[in-house]
Amino acid sequence: MPRTRKKKIPVTNTDKASSSSTPSSSRTVIRRFHVLLKKQGQLKNASSANAEALGEIDREIDELGGLAAYQHMSSIGQGNDRGGGSEKVLIQWLIDMGLRKREAKGKLRLLEVGALKPDNYRACMSWIDTTPMDLRSRHPSIVEQDFLLMDEDENRGKWDIISLSLVVNFVPNPRDRGRMLCLAHSMLTQDGLLFLALPLPCVENSRYLTFDNLQSLMNVLGFTEVQRKWKKGGKMAYWLHRKSESDHKPLDEYRKKTVCRQGDRNNFAILLP
């Protein structure tokens, strides 16, 4: 009698609300998701898509627990027992800039893209009006929306702050990453602020992107760096940029990959559309 194949159980259990997963296992799952989604995007953009290879990737994503598992692992990383999320960095920068004391001007309108929890800015409710948003909402207070599909005309100049924390690196296509930054510039008010957070290896160990390259790209898009935070051997890098005028350099060099460093590097890149 043929043996019944045992159904594989996802390596994560998204039904559990506790953060019992170890930091190491959380990072492993998140990194694997990034690799799979990148491969998936490459295959879908290929002239002759390989249905079998796409099917294998889809099956592995399902075995990992799907997007819900990725969100679960990411939300664990934002737990208080793990040092909290990147919003703490942004909040402190805004306080240092004196933006908490602006009652007469009304609350700052913040669009939090990739929000895994609805209350990251609860302590700042008196001066920040937050709209949390994600591809797949895990809470009724989180708007379910793809940032790249937002109506640019409806949102032009609407937001005082846009947070792209661990969002750009999750986009599989380098040109869509660039388009995301372009949209953010369009949607910000005059002198609006863009908060960007990336895994440190995206800039410290990329074949195609360095800190200087990223700053040059942001200047071309019309952003001026206000703050930057990272440390050698750390896991994250944070930036705060202010919307400004473009430096009007030619854009062609930012539309193609250019090797900046040799050796054992990752292939993370951001290209203009």
C-alpha positions as CSV (number, residue, x, y, z in Angstrom):
1,M,0.0,0.0,0.0
2,P,1.5,3.4,-1.0
3,R,2.6,5.6,1.8
4,T,0.8,8.8,2.4
5,R,3.0,11.8,2.0
6,K,3.1,13.8,5.2
7,K,2.1,17.5,4.7
8,K,4.9,19.9,5.5
9,I,4.2,22.3,8.4
10,P,5.3,25.9,8.0
11,V,8.5,26.6,10.0
12,T,6.6,29.5,11.6
13,N,3.3,29.5,13.4
14,T,1.6,32.8,12.7
15,D,-1.3,32.0,15.0
16,K,0.9,32.5,18.1
17,A,0.9,36.1,19.3
18,S,4.0,35.7,21.5
19,S,7.5,36.5,20.4
20,S,8.9,33.1,21.3
21,S,10.9,32.8,18.1
22,T,14.6,33.5,18.5
23,P,16.2,36.5,16.7
24,S,18.3,34.1,14.7
25,S,15.3,32.1,13.3
26,S,13.4,35.3,12.6
27,R,16.3,36.8,10.6
28,T,16.7,33.5,8.7
29,V,13.0,33.4,7.6
30,I,13.1,37.0,6.6
31,R,16.3,36.7,4.6
32,R,14.9,33.6,2.8
33,F,11.7,35.5,1.9
34,H,13.7,38.3,0.4
35,V,15.7,35.8,-1.7
36,L,12.6,34.0,-2.9
37,L,10.7,37.2,-3.8
38,K,13.7,38.5,-5.7
39,K,13.9,35.3,-7.7
40,Q,10.1,35.4,-8.3
41,G,10.3,38.9,-9.6
42,Q,13.2,38.1,-11.9
43,L,11.3,35.1,-13.4
44,K,8.1,37.1,-13.9
45,N,10.0,39.8,-15.7
46,A,11.8,37.4,-17.9
47,S,10.8,37.2,-21.6
48,S,10.0,33.5,-21.2
49,A,8.8,32.9,-17.7
50,N,9.6,29.4,-16.3
51,A,6.3,28.1,-14.9
52,E,8.0,25.2,-13.2
53,A,10.5,27.4,-11.4
54,L,7.8,29.9,-10.4
55,G,5.8,27.0,-9.0
56,E,8.7,25.8,-6.9
57,I,9.2,29.3,-5.5
58,D,5.5,29.6,-4.7
59,R,5.6,26.2,-2.9
60,E,8.6,27.2,-0.8
61,I,6.9,30.5,0.1
62,D,3.8,28.6,1.2
63,E,6.0,26.2,3.2
64,L,7.5,29.1,5.0
65,G,4.1,30.2,6.0
66,G,3.4,32.8,3.3
67,L,3.4,36.5,3.6
68,A,1.7,36.2,7.0
69,A,4.8,34.4,8.3
70,Y,7.1,37.1,7.0
71,Q,4.9,39.8,8.7
72,H,4.9,37.7,11.9
73,M,8.7,37.4,12.0
74,S,9.1,41.1,11.3
75,S,6.6,42.1,14.0
76,I,8.5,40.0,16.5
77,G,11.6,42.0,15.6
78,Q,9.6,45.2,16.5
79,G,8.7,43.8,20.0
80,N,9.7,45.6,23.1
81,D,11.7,42.6,24.1
82,R,13.8,43.0,21.0
83,G,14.5,46.8,21.4
84,G,11.4,48.1,19.6
85,G,11.0,49.1,16.0
86,S,12.7,51.8,13.9
87,E,10.0,54.3,14.8
88,K,12.0,55.1,17.9
89,V,14.8,56.5,15.7
90,L,12.4,58.6,13.7
91,I,10.5,59.9,16.8
92,Q,13.7,61.0,18.5
93,W,14.9,62.8,15.3
94,L,11.6,64.7,15.1
95,I,11.8,65.7,18.7
96,D,15.4,66.8,18.3
97,M,14.2,69.0,15.4
98,G,11.7,70.6,17.6
99,L,8.7,69.3,15.7
100,R,6.9,68.1,18.8
101,K,6.2,71.7,19.8
102,R,4.1,72.7,16.8
103,E,0.5,72.7,18.2
104,A,-0.5,75.9,16.4
105,K,0.4,74.3,13.1
106,G,-1.6,71.2,13.6
107,K,-0.5,67.5,13.7
108,L,2.2,66.1,11.4
109,R,0.6,63.8,8.8
110,L,2.7,60.6,8.7
111,L,2.2,57.8,6.1
112,E,3.8,54.7,7.6
113,V,4.4,52.3,4.7
114,G,4.8,48.6,5.7
115,A,3.2,49.0,9.1
116,L,3.0,45.7,10.9
117,K,1.4,47.2,14.0
118,P,-1.3,49.9,14.2
119,D,0.1,51.7,17.2
120,N,3.8,52.3,16.6
121,Y,3.3,56.1,17.1
122,R,0.6,55.9,19.8
123,A,2.8,57.8,22.3
124,C,2.9,60.7,19.8
125,M,-0.8,61.0,19.1
126,S,-0.9,64.6,20.3
127,W,1.4,65.8,17.5
128,I,1.5,63.1,14.9
129,D,-1.5,61.9,12.8
130,T,-0.4,58.5,11.6
131,T,-1.9,56.5,8.7
132,P,-0.4,52.9,8.9
133,M,-0.5,51.0,5.6
134,D,0.7,47.6,4.4
135,L,0.3,45.2,1.5
136,R,-1.6,42.8,3.7
137,S,-3.2,44.4,6.7
138,R,-3.0,42.5,10.0
139,H,-5.3,44.9,11.9
140,P,-8.5,46.9,11.0
141,S,-6.6,50.1,11.7
142,I,-3.9,49.3,9.1
143,V,-4.9,50.3,5.5
144,E,-4.4,47.5,3.1
145,Q,-2.7,49.1,0.1
146,D,0.3,48.7,-2.3
147,F,2.2,52.0,-2.0
148,L,3.3,51.7,-5.7
149,L,-0.4,51.6,-6.7
150,M,-1.5,54.6,-4.8
151,D,-3.0,57.5,-6.8
152,E,-0.2,59.9,-7.2
153,D,-2.4,62.9,-8.1
154,E,-4.7,62.3,-5.0
155,N,-1.6,62.2,-2.7
156,R,0.6,64.8,-4.3
157,G,1.9,67.1,-1.6
158,K,-0.3,65.5,1.0
159,W,2.1,64.0,3.6
160,D,4.4,65.8,6.0
161,I,6.4,62.6,6.6
162,I,6.6,59.2,4.8
163,S,8.2,56.3,6.5
164,L,9.8,53.6,4.3
165,S,11.2,51.3,7.0
166,L,12.4,47.9,5.7
167,V,10.1,48.5,2.7
168,V,12.4,49.4,-0.2
169,N,14.6,46.3,0.3
170,F,11.4,44.1,0.2
171,V,10.6,45.3,-3.3
172,P,12.0,42.7,-5.7
173,N,12.6,44.9,-8.7
174,P,15.4,47.6,-8.5
175,R,13.4,50.0,-10.8
176,D,10.4,49.7,-8.6
177,R,12.6,50.6,-5.6
178,G,13.5,53.8,-7.4
179,R,9.9,54.4,-8.4
180,M,9.0,54.1,-4.8
181,L,11.4,56.9,-3.8
182,C,10.1,59.0,-6.7
183,L,6.5,58.6,-5.5
184,A,7.5,59.5,-2.0
185,H,9.0,62.8,-3.2
186,S,5.8,63.6,-5.1
187,M,3.6,62.8,-2.2
188,L,5.5,64.9,0.4
189,T,4.7,68.4,1.2
190,Q,7.2,71.2,0.5
191,D,10.1,70.5,3.0
192,G,8.4,67.2,3.9
193,L,10.5,64.4,5.4
194,L,11.3,60.9,4.2
195,F,12.4,58.3,6.7
196,L,14.3,55.5,5.1
197,A,15.5,52.3,6.9
198,L,17.5,49.5,5.2
199,P,19.4,46.5,6.4
200,L,23.0,47.7,6.6
201,P,24.4,45.1,4.1
202,C,22.2,46.8,1.4
203,V,24.7,49.7,1.3
204,E,27.7,48.4,3.2
205,N,28.2,45.2,1.2
206,S,26.4,45.7,-2.1
207,R,28.1,45.3,-5.4
208,Y,26.1,48.2,-6.9
209,L,25.3,50.6,-4.0
210,T,27.4,52.5,-1.5
211,F,26.6,55.2,1.0
212,D,27.9,57.8,-1.4
213,N,26.0,56.4,-4.3
214,L,22.7,56.4,-2.3
215,Q,23.3,60.0,-1.2
216,S,23.9,61.0,-4.8
217,L,20.8,59.2,-6.0
218,M,18.7,60.9,-3.3
219,N,20.1,64.3,-4.3
220,V,19.2,63.7,-7.9
221,L,15.6,62.8,-6.8
222,G,15.4,66.1,-4.8
223,F,16.2,65.0,-1.3
224,T,18.6,66.5,1.2
225,E,20.0,64.3,3.9
226,V,19.2,65.6,7.4
227,Q,20.2,62.7,9.6
228,R,22.0,59.4,9.2
229,K,22.5,56.6,11.7
230,W,24.4,53.3,11.5
231,K,27.3,51.6,13.2
232,K,30.0,49.2,12.0
233,G,29.0,45.7,12.6
234,G,25.4,46.7,13.1
235,K,22.3,45.4,11.3
236,M,20.4,48.5,10.2
237,A,21.0,51.9,8.6
238,Y,18.6,54.9,9.0
239,W,18.3,58.1,7.1
240,L,16.1,61.2,7.3
241,H,15.8,63.2,4.1
242,R,14.1,66.5,3.5
243,K,12.3,67.2,0.2
244,S,14.2,69.8,-1.7
245,E,15.2,70.7,-5.3
246,S,16.9,68.2,-7.5
247,D,20.6,68.9,-8.2
248,H,19.7,68.5,-11.9
249,K,22.4,65.9,-12.7
250,P,21.8,63.6,-15.8
251,L,19.7,60.7,-14.8
252,D,21.0,58.0,-17.2
253,E,23.8,56.8,-14.8
254,Y,21.1,56.0,-12.2
255,R,19.1,53.9,-14.6
256,K,21.7,51.1,-15.0
257,K,23.7,49.0,-12.6
258,T,27.3,50.1,-12.2
259,V,29.7,47.9,-10.3
260,C,31.1,49.8,-7.3
261,R,33.0,47.1,-5.5
262,Q,34.4,43.6,-6.4
263,G,34.5,40.5,-4.3
264,D,31.9,38.6,-2.3
265,R,29.0,41.1,-2.4
266,N,25.2,41.1,-2.6
267,N,23.4,42.4,-5.6
268,F,21.1,45.0,-4.0
269,A,20.5,48.0,-6.2
270,I,18.1,50.9,-6.6
271,L,17.5,52.2,-10.2
272,L,15.5,55.0,-11.5
273,P,12.5,54.0,-13.7
